[in-house]
Amino acid sequence: MNYHNIITLEPGKRGGKPCIRGLRVTVYDVLDYLAAGMTTEQILQDFDYLTRDDILACLAYAVDRERHQLVINA
């Protein structure tokens, strides 16, 4: 999934957090809903302006960030 056209970063929107297509819904919001047990279908029903690709883009973004995270052992 190429999330680069879906996930946007705007300094003045939601504190510069990564959002979906310039909307005020953050990647964190979607990941939090999924972690709380909501299904993709439930998210899409509650937020009719989101698409399945938006949710997949959030997951791909999170995987990419995790892959590039620097771990320092203390």
Helices and strands as residue ranges (DSSP letters): G 3-5, E 7-8, G 14-16, E 19-20, H 27-35, H 40-46, H 52-67
